[in-house]
Amino acid sequence: MKLTNFFRHDRRAAVAIWVAISAPPMLMTTGLGIEAGSWAVAKARATIAADAAAAGGARAYAATGNAATAAGVAANIAEINGISGAATRNWTSSSKTLTNGNAIVTVGTGTRHAGSTAIKVTVTRVVPNSFSSLFHTGANQSISATSIAEAWTGTGSAGSGACILALSSTASNAVKADNMGVLSAPGCSIWANSNAATAVYLNSGTISAATVGAVGGIAKSNSGSNTFAPWPGSPYSAAQTDPYADMTLPSPGAYTCHTPPSTAWQSSTRQQTPGVYCGNTTFGGNGVADQFAPGIYYILNGNLTFNNATLLPATGVSFVLIGSNPGAISYTNYSNTVTQLSAPSSGPTANILFWQGCSASGTAPANTMGGGSTLALTGGIYMPCGALNVSNNIRLNAASGATMRVVAKTIYAAGSAQINAAAQAVPGAAQIALVQ
């Protein structure tokens, strides 16, 4: 029988021959497809390992500032994610490079963030070849991935909110500097939450801060002595959050009223102790120098008066006016001295030096401070229901390197008095970012 007749009469044999001829290429194509898929999976896993190692190394550098430590952490994370390490790691200090088997970690200078440090991690995963080995040398395929993370430490303000903040929502001249009065807050803001047309007003004085704003209007007189920096481009802004709003006015619990401070002449130092002082309470005067032990000084239903007081430096103190009818704070000192006062750093009055409570009706009397002396303060003045009026050359200054805020219903500086608040920059949390 002729071969042509064989194919004509037995098609099954013909199909078998064509299958036999085409099967190897088909199997090869399928195998290559499966193998290429395994390469893609290996690439994804290598990328995950490199990303995790770079990020972990950057976080370690931000925490320690040590390049070798950061590289070691990155190598550890690479191994955890399936990258083969070496029995002995090789750290080259000159290039800040760690070689660990199939992971290479280099610590260098960042490029995306000013002053940052870059952690570069290159990892390799080895995938066995089968079909593809027929087309190139080697039984294995090396799949690599590189990631770079940068680490830097930022700075942030010490807390949130304005440094000088008037809380009244309706008062005219809620923030006002008049007759050479000064309100300054370098590095932070001066703000009025009032919606009045003149929520912030300047007349022959200085209002200066990183930003100045109000819910309502901002205005100044035509006085040539005005210094307003910066002049707000848009005076109508959202109200600022009271930085002390989450704190609760403390209570002394069970108490016995302290004996009122003596007003007799005595040229000596008088030790004052924390506790509850009932009714109007006066410190200072008559040649005495008051030394305040750390703690909370409660004034119950009365005024707190510092009468030409000589106050010795005090640390960890708070003066809190409480009761159903809290009084006002009055401070005068014409001795041209500097007094250092520092609030507690923790506890119910953390970071507050002077705290005036509110009556049941939500009001409190105005507080006044005057005289030619300076209070160098670490901590805040908090009078949410009462005004703070400063005059006659007194200076309320943030102590060197300290944060000092003034938060009151309204704030008024006149007669060359000054409030120089500040929120010092503090180390921020370590920042990291994958940049490649």
C-alpha positions in Angstrom: 0.0 0.0 0.0 1.2 3.4 -0.9 2.0 5.8 2.0 -0.5 8.3 0.6 -3.2 5.7 0.7 -2.2 4.8 4.2 -2.9 8.4 5.4 -6.0 8.6 3.3 -7.5 5.4 4.8 -6.2 5.8 8.4 -6.6 9.3 9.7 -6.0 8.2 13.3 -2.4 7.3 12.4 -1.9 10.7 10.8 -3.2 12.5 13.9 -0.9 10.5 16.1 2.1 11.4 14.0 1.2 15.2 14.2 0.7 15.0 17.9 4.0 13.3 18.3 5.6 16.0 16.3 3.9 18.9 18.0 3.8 17.7 21.6 7.4 18.5 22.6 7.1 22.2 21.6 3.8 22.5 23.3 5.1 21.0 26.5 8.2 23.2 26.3 5.9 26.3 25.8 3.8 25.3 28.8 6.8 24.6 30.9 8.4 27.9 30.1 5.1 29.7 30.9 5.0 28.0 34.3 8.6 28.7 34.9 8.2 32.4 34.0 5.3 32.5 36.5 7.7 31.2 39.2 10.1 33.9 38.3 7.4 36.6 38.8 6.5 35.1 42.1 10.2 35.1 43.1 10.5 38.7 42.0 7.5 39.7 44.1 8.9 37.9 47.2 12.3 39.5 46.7 10.7 42.9 46.4 8.7 42.3 49.6 11.9 41.2 51.4 13.9 44.2 50.2 11.2 46.7 51.1 10.8 45.2 54.6 14.5 45.1 55.2 15.1 48.7 54.0 12.2 50.0 56.1 13.4 48.1 59.2 16.9 49.2 58.7 15.8 52.8 58.4 13.7 52.6 61.5 16.7 51.1 63.4 19.0 53.9 62.2 16.4 56.5 63.3 16.4 54.9 66.8 20.1 54.4 67.2 22.0 56.6 64.7 24.4 53.6 64.2 25.0 52.5 60.6 26.3 49.0 61.4 23.3 48.3 63.7 20.9 49.5 61.1 22.5 47.3 58.4 22.4 44.3 60.8 18.7 44.8 61.4 18.1 45.1 57.7 20.0 41.8 57.1 18.0 40.1 59.8 14.7 41.1 58.3 15.9 40.0 54.8 16.7 36.5 56.2 13.3 36.3 58.0 11.7 36.9 54.6 13.5 34.0 52.9 16.8 35.6 51.7 19.7 33.2 52.3 22.3 34.6 54.7 26.0 33.7 55.2 27.6 32.0 58.1 29.8 35.1 58.6 28.6 38.6 57.7 31.1 41.1 56.2 30.8 44.8 57.4 33.0 47.3 55.6 33.0 50.5 57.6 34.6 52.7 54.9 31.7 52.1 52.6 29.2 51.3 55.3 28.2 48.2 53.4 27.1 44.8 54.9 27.3 41.7 52.8 25.3 38.8 54.1 24.9 35.9 51.6 22.2 37.0 49.1 21.6 40.4 50.8 23.7 43.5 50.5 22.9 46.5 52.7 24.5 50.0 52.2 24.0 52.9 54.5 24.4 56.3 52.8 23.2 59.8 52.4 19.6 60.3 51.5 18.4 62.3 48.5 14.7 62.7 49.0 14.6 64.3 52.5 17.0 66.9 53.7 19.5 65.5 56.2 18.2 62.0 55.9 20.1 58.7 55.8 19.4 56.1 53.2 19.3 52.4 53.7 19.7 50.5 50.4 19.0 46.8 50.4 19.6 44.5 47.4 18.4 40.9 47.8 18.6 37.9 45.5 16.4 34.8 45.3 17.6 31.8 43.5 15.0 29.8 41.4 15.9 26.4 39.9 15.6 26.3 36.1 14.2 23.4 34.2 13.0 24.1 30.7 14.8 27.4 30.5 18.1 25.8 31.2 18.0 24.4 27.7 18.3 28.0 26.3 21.0 29.4 28.6 23.8 28.3 30.8 23.1 27.5 34.4 20.6 25.4 36.3 19.4 28.4 38.4 17.8 31.8 37.8 18.9 34.7 40.1 16.0 37.1 40.8 17.1 40.4 42.4 15.2 43.4 43.9 16.5 46.7 45.4 14.7 49.0 47.8 15.8 52.2 49.4 14.3 53.7 52.6 15.3 57.0 54.1 15.3 57.9 57.8 15.2 61.3 59.4 14.2 62.9 62.6 11.8 65.9 62.4 10.9 68.5 64.9 7.4 69.4 66.1 5.8 72.1 68.2 5.5 71.3 71.9 1.8 70.4 71.9 -1.0 71.8 69.7 -2.8 75.1 69.4 -1.8 78.7 69.5 0.7 80.2 72.0 -1.5 83.2 72.7 -5.2 82.4 72.4 -8.3 84.3 73.3 -11.2 81.9 73.6 -14.2 84.3 73.6 -16.4 83.7 70.6 -17.9 87.2 70.6 -15.7 89.8 72.3 -14.5 92.8 70.4 -10.7 93.4 70.8 -10.4 89.8 72.2 -6.7 90.1 71.5 -5.4 93.7 71.8 -2.0 95.4 72.1 -2.3 99.1 73.0 0.0 102.0 74.1 3.3 100.2 73.4 2.0 96.8 74.6 3.6 93.7 73.1 2.2 90.3 72.2 4.7 88.0 70.6 4.8 84.3 69.9 7.9 83.5 67.7 7.5 80.1 66.1 3.8 79.7 66.9 0.6 81.7 66.6 -1.5 84.4 68.1 -5.3 83.8 67.7 -8.7 85.1 68.6 -11.7 82.8 68.4 -14.0 85.8 68.4 -16.3 86.5 65.4 -16.3 90.2 66.1 -15.3 92.7 63.5 -12.2 93.6 65.5 -11.4 90.3 67.1 -7.7 91.3 67.0 -6.8 94.9 67.3 -3.5 96.8 67.4 -3.1 100.4 68.5 0.5 101.7 69.0 2.0 98.4 69.9 3.3 95.1 68.6 1.6 91.9 67.6 4.1 89.4 66.2 4.0 85.7 65.6 4.6 83.0 63.0 0.9 83.4 62.2 -1.9 85.7 63.4 -5.5 84.9 62.9 -9.1 85.3 64.0 -12.5 83.9 63.3 -13.7 87.5 62.9 -11.9 90.6 61.7 -8.3 91.9 62.3 -7.7 95.6 62.5 -5.1 98.2 63.4 -5.1 101.9 64.0 -3.2 104.4 61.8 -0.5 104.8 64.5 3.0 105.0 63.2 4.1 102.9 66.2 2.3 99.8 65.0 4.2 96.6 64.3 2.1 93.8 63.0 3.9 90.8 61.6 2.7 89.1 59.6 -0.4 90.9 58.5 -2.9 88.2 57.8 -3.7 87.6 54.2 -7.2 86.3 55.1 -8.4 87.3 58.6 -11.4 85.0 58.6 -10.1 81.6 59.8 -11.3 78.6 61.8 -11.3 78.7 65.6 -8.2 77.3 67.3 -8.5 74.4 69.7 -8.0 75.1 73.4 -4.8 73.2 74.1 -5.9 72.6 77.7 -9.5 71.6 76.8 -9.0 68.0 77.7 -7.8 68.7 81.2 -10.2 68.8 84.2 -9.9 71.4 86.9 -8.4 69.5 89.8 -10.0 69.1 93.2 -8.1 69.0 96.5 -10.3 66.3 98.0 -10.7 66.4 101.8 -8.8 69.4 103.1 -8.2 71.8 106.0 -7.8 75.5 105.2 -4.2 76.7 105.5 -3.5 79.5 107.9 -3.5 82.7 105.8 0.0 84.0 104.9 1.3 86.5 107.4 1.3 90.2 106.3 3.6 91.3 109.2 7.0 92.9 108.3 9.7 90.3 108.3 13.0 90.7 106.4 13.4 87.0 105.8 12.4 84.0 103.7 9.0 82.6 104.3 8.3 78.9 103.3 5.0 78.4 101.6 3.4 74.9 101.4 0.9 73.5 98.9 -2.7 72.9 99.9 -6.0 74.8 100.2 -6.1 78.5 101.1 -9.6 79.6 101.8 -10.9 83.0 100.7 -8.8 86.0 99.6 -5.1 85.1 99.9 -2.1 87.4 99.6 1.5 86.5 99.2 4.5 88.9 99.4 5.0 92.4 100.6 6.6 93.8 103.8 10.1 92.7 103.0 9.4 89.0 102.9 10.7 86.6 100.2 8.3 83.7 99.5 9.7 80.3 98.8 7.1 77.9 97.3 7.5 74.2 97.7 6.5 72.1 94.7 2.8 71.2 94.5 -0.7 72.7 93.9 -1.8 75.8 95.7 -5.6 75.9 95.7 -7.4 79.3 96.3 -11.0 78.5 97.3 -13.6 81.2 96.5 -11.2 84.0 96.8 -8.6 86.3 95.0 -5.0 85.4 94.7 -2.8 88.4 95.2 1.0 88.8 94.9 1.5 92.2 96.5 4.8 93.6 95.3 6.0 90.0 95.9 9.5 88.8 96.0 9.2 85.2 94.8 12.2 83.0 94.9 12.6 80.6 92.0 10.0 77.8 92.2 9.8 74.5 90.4 6.8 72.2 90.0 4.2 74.7 91.3 0.6 75.5 90.2 -1.8 78.1 91.5 -5.4 77.0 91.0 -8.5 79.1 91.8 -11.4 76.9 92.5 -14.9 76.9 94.1 -18.4 78.0 93.1 -17.2 81.6 92.8 -13.4 81.6 92.0 -11.6 84.9 92.3 -9.0 86.7 90.2 -5.3 86.7 90.1 -3.5 89.9 90.7 0.3 90.2 90.5 2.4 93.4 91.0 6.1 93.9 91.4 8.0 97.1 90.7 11.4 95.9 91.8 12.7 95.3 88.2 13.7 91.7 89.1 13.4 88.4 87.2 11.5 85.5 88.8 11.6 82.0 87.6 8.5 79.8 87.9 8.1 76.3 86.5 4.9 74.2 86.3 4.7 70.5 87.1 5.6 68.3 84.1 2.9 65.7 85.1 -0.2 65.3 87.2 -3.5 67.1 87.1 -1.9 70.5 86.5 0.8 69.4 84.1 2.3 72.3 82.3 0.0 74.9 83.9 1.3 77.5 86.3 -1.8 79.7 86.8 -5.3 78.2 86.4 -8.5 80.2 87.0 -11.6 78.1 87.2 -15.1 79.2 86.0 -18.2 79.9 88.1 -21.3 77.9 87.6 -22.5 80.6 85.1 -19.3 80.2 83.1 -17.7 83.5 84.1 -14.7 84.7 86.1 -13.4 88.1 87.1 -10.6 89.8 85.1 -7.0 89.0 86.1 -4.3 91.7 86.2 -0.5 91.7 86.2 1.6 94.8 86.3 4.9 96.3 87.4 8.4 96.6 86.1 9.5 93.1 86.8 9.7 89.9 84.7 8.2 86.5 85.2 10.2 83.9 83.3 7.7 81.1 83.0 7.8 77.4 82.1 4.2 76.4 81.7 0.9 78.0 80.9 -1.5 80.7 82.1 -5.0 79.3 81.7 -8.1 81.6 82.3 -10.8 80.2 80.1 -13.6 82.3 81.6 -11.7 85.4 82.7 -9.7 88.2 81.0 -5.9 88.6 81.3 -4.8 92.3 81.4 -1.1 93.1 81.6 0.2 96.7 82.0 2.9 99.0 83.5 6.0 97.4 82.0 5.5 93.9 83.3 7.0 91.1 81.2 5.6 87.6 81.0 8.3 85.7 79.2 8.8 82.1 78.2 11.9 80.9 80.1 14.9 80.1 78.0 14.3 76.9 76.1 10.8 76.5 77.6 7.2 76.5 76.4 4.9 79.1 77.8 1.3 79.6 76.6 -1.4 82.1 77.5 -5.0 81.0 77.0 -7.7 83.3 78.4 -11.1 84.6 77.5 -9.6 87.8 76.3 -6.0 89.1 76.3 -4.9 92.7 76.6 -1.4 94.2 76.8 -0.9 97.9 77.4 1.5 100.5 78.9 4.7 98.8 77.5 3.7 95.5 79.1 4.8 92.4 77.2 3.7 88.8 76.8 6.4 86.8 75.0 5.1 83.3 74.6 6.8 80.4 72.9 6.3 76.8 72.0 9.8 75.4 71.7 10.6 72.9 69.0 10.9 69.4 70.4 12.3 66.2 68.8 9.7 64.7 66.6 9.1 61.0 66.0 11.5 59.3 63.8 10.3 59.4 60.2 11.0 56.8 57.5 9.9 56.4 53.9 10.5 54.0 51.1 11.8 56.0 48.3 12.6 53.2 45.8 
